[in-house]
């Protein structure tokens, strides 16, 4: 995953354009996504698909001809969606088009202007402080035209039409955790899902943030509302810091239940946010009238870590262990979704486990401790509690219950309550 992230890192992405297409085509070599194009000007709910933006080069030259800003060295140097420009400016005029962070003097900020035409450069505060009076040549070779918004979709069929939804975004330039950790982990989750037996169908999308999710919803809302039982917005999953959880709007969806259960047992020090702390595509998926059961499981949540939306969100911030930890956690969530059922014991009263070989034939005071988890599971297998509920009630991780459930089913003691 880390090598894959390195391959994607240099590409200049935005909410539209060739950088998105290039990224999707690389992902397409690993998983069979379909790539869709939606024309500029298309109405999508209350929004309109914007013009397509592409950029070839950009720089600032001082009076001696030195290239003091070079887009080709760091694509964060250009204000996203900058219109073309080629002119000479005095320093005072240039300052009006520069963006920097006084609190982080070594960082290049990530700044965009998607819905109002302007141009600009992003620069570290330290470099900005060193600018001398004089004339500077500013040059941006970009194009803003009627084109398309591009996104990728993968549908992996299961035994049922009910769906698990995974969404991640591909719309930022070279930032490792905020941009690339999501699509990288999602790609490898998709590879695992494809090669795993599954009950549910999986709907997986790689979209530009906000306008991409709105566009996708506008084209697919009816079937999504009908089929999706749980979903995760996958972003900021690449560093080695504490895990984070952000709920759906009401916080009571199946995705919320599953995420909280897995996090509580695997990473009990996780940071829990509220829906008021939202900021990514959960805003769209959980909007009134859409109301999809989508939650977010992250490492350092967007907008909370110091490197966020700067050049410091680089290949050193994201680690192989950070990526794998998030991948493993989301795999556990998917495994639980696949196995989560309402179970009912098939006899009245407590079953005589001994005759099935499930209880020691010699009773000592240690006997009950040895089968405590099974007995507690049976006590709550009433056809009303699902597996997550039972795990929470008896305080046993779900993965410790999987083999126990199989044993009870093998002996005809346990049934799945069919959905009505």
C-alpha positions in Angstrom: 0.0 0.0 0.0 2.8 2.4 0.8 4.5 1.8 -2.5 1.2 2.3 -4.3 0.8 5.6 -2.4 4.2 6.7 -3.5 3.2 6.1 -7.2 0.2 8.3 -6.8 1.8 11.1 -4.8 3.3 13.2 -7.5 0.0 13.6 -9.5 -1.6 17.0 -9.4 -5.3 16.2 -8.7 -8.2 18.6 -8.4 -12.0 18.2 -8.4 -11.8 17.8 -12.2 -9.2 17.2 -14.8 -6.5 14.9 -16.1 -5.0 14.3 -12.6 -8.2 12.6 -11.5 -8.2 10.6 -14.7 -4.6 9.5 -14.4 -5.2 8.5 -10.7 -8.3 6.5 -11.6 -6.5 4.7 -14.5 -3.7 3.6 -12.1 -6.3 2.3 -9.6 -8.0 0.6 -12.5 -5.0 -1.6 -13.1 -5.4 -3.1 -9.6 -9.3 -3.3 -9.4 -11.9 -3.2 -12.2 -13.5 0.2 -11.6 -15.6 1.8 -14.2 -14.8 5.4 -15.0 -17.6 7.9 -15.5 -17.6 11.4 -16.9 -20.3 14.0 -16.1 -20.3 17.1 -18.3 -19.7 20.6 -17.0 -22.9 22.5 -16.4 -24.9 19.4 -15.4 -27.3 20.2 -12.6 -26.8 17.9 -9.6 -29.3 18.7 -6.8 -28.6 22.4 -5.8 -25.2 22.4 -7.5 -23.7 22.5 -11.0 -20.8 20.5 -12.2 -18.0 23.1 -12.7 -15.7 23.7 -15.6 -12.7 21.3 -15.9 -9.3 22.6 -14.8 -5.9 21.4 -16.0 -2.5 22.8 -15.4 0.8 22.3 -17.2 3.3 24.6 -15.5 3.5 27.6 -13.2 6.3 29.6 -11.7 7.5 33.0 -10.3 10.7 34.6 -11.6 12.6 37.3 -9.8 14.4 40.1 -11.5 17.6 38.0 -12.0 15.5 35.2 -13.6 15.7 32.9 -10.6 12.7 30.6 -10.3 11.7 31.3 -6.7 8.4 29.3 -7.0 8.2 26.2 -9.2 4.9 24.2 -9.6 6.9 21.3 -11.0 8.8 20.9 -7.7 5.7 21.1 -5.5 2.2 21.2 -7.0 0.8 22.8 -3.9 2.5 26.0 -4.9 -0.5 27.0 -7.2 -3.9 28.1 -5.9 -6.2 25.3 -7.1 -8.3 26.3 -10.2 -6.1 29.3 -10.9 -6.9 30.9 -14.3 -3.9 31.4 -16.7 -1.7 34.5 -16.2 1.6 35.8 -17.6 2.6 39.2 -16.4 5.1 41.3 -14.4 4.1 42.6 -11.0 5.7 44.7 -8.4 6.1 43.0 -5.0 3.2 44.9 -3.4 0.9 43.7 -6.2 2.2 40.1 -6.0 1.6 39.9 -2.3 -2.2 40.2 -3.0 -1.9 36.8 -4.8 0.2 35.0 -2.3 -1.0 32.6 0.4 1.1 31.5 3.4 0.7 30.4 7.1 2.3 32.6 9.7 1.9 29.9 12.3 3.6 27.3 10.2 6.5 29.2 8.5 8.0 26.1 6.8 4.8 24.8 5.3 3.2 25.5 1.9 -0.6 25.7 2.4 -3.1 24.0 0.2 -5.6 26.7 -1.0 -8.3 26.5 -3.7 -10.8 28.7 -5.5 -13.1 26.4 -7.2 -16.2 28.6 -7.7 -14.7 32.0 -8.3 -12.1 32.7 -11.0 -8.8 34.0 -9.6 -5.2 33.1 -9.6 -2.5 32.8 -6.9 0.5 31.1 -5.5 1.0 29.3 -2.2 4.3 29.8 -0.5 6.0 29.1 2.9 6.0 32.1 5.2 9.7 31.8 5.6 10.2 32.2 1.8 7.6 35.0 1.7 9.6 36.9 4.3 12.6 36.8 2.1 11.0 38.4 -1.0 12.7 41.7 -2.0 11.2 44.7 -3.6 11.3 44.6 -7.4 9.5 43.2 -10.4 8.4 39.6 -10.6 7.2 37.5 -13.5 4.2 35.4 -12.7 3.3 32.6 -15.1 0.5 30.0 -14.9 -0.1 27.8 -17.8 -3.6 26.4 -17.0 -6.9 25.9 -18.7 -10.4 26.3 -17.4 -13.0 25.0 -19.9 -16.2 23.1 -20.4 -15.2 19.5 -19.8 -16.1 16.8 -17.3 -16.1 15.7 -13.7 -14.7 12.2 -13.5 -15.2 9.5 -10.9 -14.7 5.7 -10.5 -17.2 3.1 -9.4 -16.8 -0.6 -8.5 -19.8 -2.9 -7.9 -18.9 -6.3 -6.4 -22.0 -8.5 -6.4 -22.9 -10.7 -3.4 -25.6 -13.2 -2.6 -28.0 -10.4 -1.8 -28.8 -7.0 -3.3 -28.2 -5.4 0.1 -25.1 -3.2 -0.1 -22.1 -2.1 1.9 -21.0 1.3 0.7 -17.3 2.5 0.7 -16.5 6.0 -0.4 -13.2 7.8 -0.7 -12.0 10.9 -2.6 -9.4 11.7 -5.2 -9.3 15.5 -5.6 -6.3 16.9 -3.8 -2.7 17.4 -5.1 0.3 15.9 -3.4 -0.8 15.3 0.2 -0.4 11.8 1.6 -2.7 11.4 4.6 -5.6 13.7 3.7 -5.6 12.7 0.0 -4.1 9.4 -0.8 -4.4 7.2 2.3 -8.1 6.9 1.6 -8.0 5.7 -2.0 -5.0 3.5 -1.3 -6.6 1.6 1.6 -9.9 1.5 -0.2 -8.2 -0.1 -3.3 -6.7 -2.8 -1.2 -10.0 -3.4 0.7 -11.6 -3.9 -2.7 -9.0 -6.4 -3.7 -9.6 -8.4 -0.6 -13.4 -8.2 -0.9 -13.2 -9.5 -4.5 -11.4 -12.5 -3.4 -13.6 -13.2 -0.4 -16.9 -15.1 -0.2 -19.5 -12.5 0.7 -23.2 -12.1 1.5 -23.5 -8.5 0.6 -23.0 -6.5 -2.6 -20.3 -3.8 -2.3 -20.6 -0.3 -3.9 -17.2 1.4 -3.9 -16.6 4.9 -5.3 -13.6 7.1 -5.9 -14.9 10.6 -6.3 -14.0 14.3 -6.0 -14.9 15.4 -2.5 -18.3 17.3 -2.1 -19.2 18.0 -5.7 -18.3 14.3 -6.5 -20.5 12.8 -3.8 -23.3 15.2 -4.7 -23.0 14.2 -8.4 -22.9 10.5 -7.6 -25.9 10.8 -5.3 -27.9 12.7 -7.8 -27.4 9.8 -10.3 -27.8 6.9 -7.9 -29.9 8.0 -4.9 -32.9 5.8 -5.3 -31.0 2.5 -5.5 -28.6 3.6 -2.7 -31.5 4.4 -0.3 -33.1 1.1 -1.2 -30.1 -1.2 -0.8 -27.3 0.3 1.4 -27.4 -1.1 5.0 -24.1 0.4 6.1 -21.2 2.5 4.7 -17.9 4.1 5.6 -16.4 7.3 4.3 -12.7 6.5 4.1 -10.2 9.3 4.6 -7.1 10.2 6.7 -6.2 6.6 7.4 -2.4 6.6 6.9 -0.6 8.0 10.0 0.4 6.1 13.2 -1.6 8.3 15.5 -4.8 7.5 17.5 -7.8 6.2 15.7 -10.9 8.5 15.3 -14.6 7.9 14.8 -17.2 10.3 13.4 -20.8 9.1 13.5 -23.6 9.3 11.0 -26.1 12.2 11.6 -28.1 10.4 14.2 -25.3 8.1 15.3 -27.5 5.0 15.5 -26.9 3.3 12.2 -25.5 -0.2 11.7 -22.2 1.3 10.5 -22.0 3.3 13.8 -22.7 0.1 15.9 -20.1 -1.9 14.0 -17.4 0.8 14.1 -17.9 1.5 17.8 -17.8 -2.2 18.7 -14.6 -3.0 16.7 -12.9 0.2 17.9 -13.8 -0.4 21.6 -12.1 -3.8 21.6 -9.2 -3.2 19.3 -8.3 0.5 20.0 -10.1 1.6 23.1 -8.2 4.8 23.2 -9.8 6.1 20.0 -11.1 9.6 19.8 -14.9 9.9 19.4 -16.3 13.0 17.6 -19.8 14.1 17.0 -21.6 14.8 13.7 -21.1 18.5 14.5 -17.4 17.9 13.7 -18.1 16.6 10.2 -16.3 18.0 7.2 -16.0 15.4 4.5 -18.5 13.5 2.3 -20.5 12.3 5.3 -22.1 15.8 5.0 -23.7 14.7 1.8 -24.4 11.0 2.6 -26.2 11.9 5.9 -28.0 15.0 4.7 -31.8 15.2 5.4 -33.7 13.4 2.8 -30.6 11.3 1.8 -30.0 9.8 5.2 -27.6 7.0 4.3 -26.1 5.0 7.2 -22.5 6.2 6.7 -19.9 6.7 9.4 -16.2 7.5 9.3 -13.3 5.5 10.9 -10.0 7.4 10.6 -6.6 7.8 12.2 -5.9 11.6 12.8 -9.2 13.2 11.7 -9.0 15.8 9.0 -8.5 19.4 10.2 -7.2 18.2 13.6 -3.5 17.4 12.9 -0.9 20.1 12.3 0.2 18.8 8.8 -3.4 18.9 7.4 -3.8 20.8 4.1 -0.1 21.7 3.9 3.1 20.4 2.3 3.9 18.8 5.7 1.3 16.1 4.9 3.9 14.2 3.0 5.4 10.7 2.6 7.0 10.8 6.0 3.7 11.4 7.8 2.0 8.3 6.3 3.6 5.0 7.2 3.2 1.3 6.1 2.1 0.4 9.6 -0.4 3.3 9.7 -2.0 2.2 6.4 -2.1 -1.5 7.4 -3.6 -0.7 10.8 -6.5 1.1 9.1 -6.9 -1.5 6.4 -7.0 -4.2 9.1 -9.5 -2.3 11.2 -11.9 -1.7 8.3 -11.5 -5.3 7.3 -12.7 -6.3 10.8 -15.7 -3.9 10.4 -16.6 -5.6 7.0 -16.2 -9.1 8.5 -18.6 -8.1 11.3 -21.1 -6.7 8.9 -21.0 -9.9 6.9 -21.5 -12.0 10.1 -23.9 -9.8 12.0 -27.2 -11.5 12.4 -30.0 -11.9 14.9 -29.5 -15.4 16.5 -32.0 -17.5 18.3 -31.3 -20.6 20.4 -33.4 -23.5 19.2 -34.6 -25.0 22.5 -36.6 -23.9 25.5 -34.5 -23.4 28.6 -30.7 -23.8 28.7 -29.5 -26.5 26.2 -27.7 -29.5 27.7 -24.3 -28.7 26.2 -22.6 -31.7 27.6 -24.4 -34.1 25.3 -23.1 -32.2 22.3 -19.5 -32.2 23.6 -19.7 -28.5 24.3 -19.5 -28.7 28.1 -17.1 -30.6 30.3 -18.5 -33.9 31.7 -16.9 -33.4 35.0 -18.2 -30.3 36.9 -15.8 -28.2 39.0 -15.9 -24.6 40.0 -13.7 -23.9 37.0 -16.1 -25.5 34.6 -18.4 -22.5 34.3 -15.5 -20.2 33.6 -14.4 -22.4 30.7 -17.7 -22.1 28.9 -18.8 -18.7 30.2 -18.7 -17.0 26.9 -20.8 -19.6 25.3 -23.4 -19.6 28.1 -23.6 -15.8 28.1 -24.0 -15.8 24.3 -26.8 -18.3 24.6 -28.5 -16.2 27.3 -28.9 -13.3 24.9 -29.5 -15.3 21.7 -33.2 -14.5 21.8 -33.8 -13.5 18.2 -34.0 -9.8 19.1 -30.3 -9.0 19.8 -27.9 -9.1 16.9 -24.3 -10.2 17.2 -23.1 -6.6 17.9 -25.7 -6.3 20.7 -24.6 -9.6 22.3 -20.9 -8.7 22.1 -21.6 -5.4 23.8 -23.8 -7.0 26.5 -21.5 -9.9 27.4 -18.3 -7.8 26.9 -16.6 -10.2 24.5 -15.0 -9.2 21.2 -17.0 -10.4 18.2 -14.1 -12.3 16.7 -14.0 -14.5 19.8 -17.7 -15.4 19.2 -17.3 -16.4 15.5 -16.1 -20.0 16.2 -18.5 -20.4 19.1 -21.4 -19.5 16.8 -20.3 -22.1 14.2 -20.2 -24.8 16.9 -23.7 -24.1 18.1 -25.0 -24.1 14.5 -23.2 -27.4 13.7 -25.2 -29.0 16.5 -28.5 -27.5 15.5 -28.7 -25.4 18.6 -28.7 -22.0 16.9 -30.7 -20.4 14.1 -30.5 -17.1 12.2 -33.7 -15.1 12.5 -34.6 -14.2 8.9 -35.2 -10.5 8.1 -38.8 -9.5 7.6 
